[in-house]
Amino acid sequence: MLRGTRTLDADAALTRSVLAGLSLNTEAFVRREELAPPRVPTSWYWGEHETLGGPDVAASFAALVPGSTVTLAAGCGHLPWLDDLKAAERHLRQVF
């Protein structure tokens, strides 16, 4: 959303700056016991250019949920279904 704009670039820079000083880890937000065992198939649809964490963060979340999958939305950011609605629709049709 707003990819390639000064607004998004400034927001991304601010987000990275704030998060860099917080020494966050994924368990600060989602505890392992809240994720496992999953009761339904889990698919993480993650923007390739997610400003809050790249593909490595997506993989770390997926690793917490046995059997889950990660699909990177090429060229997309934080809201990949808004950046490329058709690709998101194709992904949902494949998953469900």
VOGU-3710 file (C-alpha; in Angstrom, 3 decimals, decimal comma):
1> mlrgtrtlda> 0,000/0,000/0,000  1,420/3,346/-1,048  4,494/1,475/-2,289  7,130/3,812/-3,708  5,828/6,962/-2,043  7,646/9,316/0,296  4,980/8,614/2,916  5,642/4,883/2,938  9,408/5,381/2,806  9,258/7,715/5,818
11> daaltrsvla> 6,946/5,356/7,696  9,213/2,389/6,987  12,295/4,307/8,121  10,583/5,379/11,342  9,322/1,849/12,018  12,784/0,339/11,480  14,340/2,999/13,714  11,900/2,388/16,559  12,031/-1,402/16,321  15,834/-1,483/16,101
21> glslnteafv> 16,098/-0,049/19,589  13,599/-2,419/21,150  15,456/-5,743/20,745  12,166/-7,475/19,984  11,714/-11,168/19,483  8,692/-12,953/18,079  7,713/-14,414/21,451  7,107/-10,924/22,828  3,902/-10,838/20,788  2,877/-14,443/20,238
31> rreelapprv> 3,632/-17,083/22,821  4,403/-20,572/21,537  1,612/-22,146/23,572  -0,885/-19,832/21,869  0,145/-21,125/18,456  0,506/-24,837/18,972  -1,089/-27,169/18,308  -2,969/-25,598/15,420  -6,577/-26,630/15,018  -6,800/-25,586/11,383
41> ptswywgehe> -4,315/-25,510/8,506  -2,222/-22,360/8,753  -0,831/-20,386/5,848  1,165/-17,205/6,358  0,677/-14,781/3,443  3,577/-12,391/3,904  4,591/-9,359/1,860  8,065/-9,744/0,386  8,833/-6,161/1,475  7,048/-6,234/4,851
51> tlggpdvaas> 8,504/-3,294/6,791  8,063/-4,968/10,175  10,062/-8,049/9,231  11,180/-9,773/6,079  10,957/-13,372/4,933  13,123/-14,512/7,847  10,520/-13,246/10,333  7,743/-14,988/8,391  9,749/-18,215/8,517  10,271/-17,838/12,282
61> faalvpgstv> 6,511/-17,522/12,824  5,825/-20,498/10,577  8,366/-22,570/12,494  6,238/-22,063/15,610  3,223/-23,714/13,981  3,946/-27,288/12,878  2,791/-27,952/9,341  2,185/-24,322/8,473  3,326/-22,785/5,211  4,632/-19,379/4,159
71> tlaagcghlp> 3,869/-17,748/0,844  5,769/-14,571/0,050  3,739/-12,041/-1,906  6,193/-10,783/-4,522  6,616/-7,030/-4,616  4,149/-6,487/-1,756  4,501/-4,780/1,595  2,609/-4,819/4,878  -0,835/-5,364/3,348  -0,176/-7,711/0,418
81> wlddlkaaer> -3,886/-8,252/-0,315  -4,192/-4,519/-0,975  -0,979/-4,308/-2,976  -1,969/-7,159/-5,306  -5,538/-8,317/-4,862  -5,431/-10,820/-7,732  -2,349/-12,574/-6,339  -3,958/-12,736/-2,880  -7,097/-14,222/-4,404  -5,051/-16,874/-6,250
91> hlrqvf> -3,258/-17,725/-3,007  -6,537/-18,118/-1,098  -7,987/-20,333/-3,802  -4,910/-22,582/-3,654  -4,987/-22,810/0,137  -8,724/-23,389/0,468
//
